[in-house]
Amino acid sequence: MPPRPTAAQLVYGSAAVVVSTLVLLLLTQARSVAGVGFAATAALGIGVLVALAADPRRASRPHEAAAAARGSEPRAAAAEQPAHR
């Protein structure tokens, strides 16, 4: 069973769907059923992408990402250096 979405994901995703639907309808000036359906479907996709991007479980701490980019942990590098007398 997949994890449930957080409150932030629901809020951001819903807001993205509403705003992007209004923007798409205003920009395209869709009047037909097919045009409105396309705008609604595209807005739903945008909302899903926004909700996935707002997932706090996927976010890593910046210092961990920087250490991973360097290829080593700062503590491990400090432990390998000989002590000065």
N, C-alpha and C positions, 0 to 999 in steps of 0.2 A: 504494500500500500504506500503510495507516494506521500511525502509530508504535506501537511495543509499549508495554504498560503498564509502569510502573516497579515496583520491589519494594514501595515504600510503597503504591502503588495496590492491588496484589494483597493485601497484608496487611490494609489498612483495609477493602477491599471484602469480603474473606472473613470477617473478624471481624464486619462489619456484617450479613452474611447469617446467620451462625450465631446471633448474639445476637438479631437481630430475629425469626428463626424461633422461637427458644425463647420470647421474650416474646409473640409473637402466639399461639402455641399455648397458652401458659399463660393469657393473657387471654381468649381466645375459648373455651377448653376444647373445641376441635374434636376430634371422634371419628370423623367420617365421612371418606371418601376425598376428597370434594369440599372439605371444610373444611380438611383438611391440605394439599391441593393449592393452595388459595387462599392459605393462610398462606405456603407455600413460594414461590409466585410473587410475592407481595407483598414477601417478604424479599429475593428475588433483585433485584427492582426497586430496593429501598432500597440494596442492596449496590452496584449499578451507579451510582446517584446519588452515593454516598459515594466510590467510586473516581474518578468524574469530578471531584468537588470537591477531591480530594487531588492533582490534576494539577499538578506544580510548573512545567510549561511554560506554564500559563495564568496563574500568579500573577505580578503585577507588583510592583515595588518600591514601598513606600509613598510615597517622595518623588516618584516619577514620577507616581503617581496624583494626588497633591496639586497638582503643577505643572500637570497636565492640567486639573484642576478649576478652577484659577485662570485658565487660558487662555494662559499664557506660561511659558517657562522662566526661572528666576531669573537665569541667566547672561545671557540675551538682554536682560532688563530692565536689568541693571547695565551692559551695554555701551552701551545707548542713552542713558544719563544723561551729561550733559556733565561734564567733569572740573573741579574747583574749583581756582583758582589762589591 
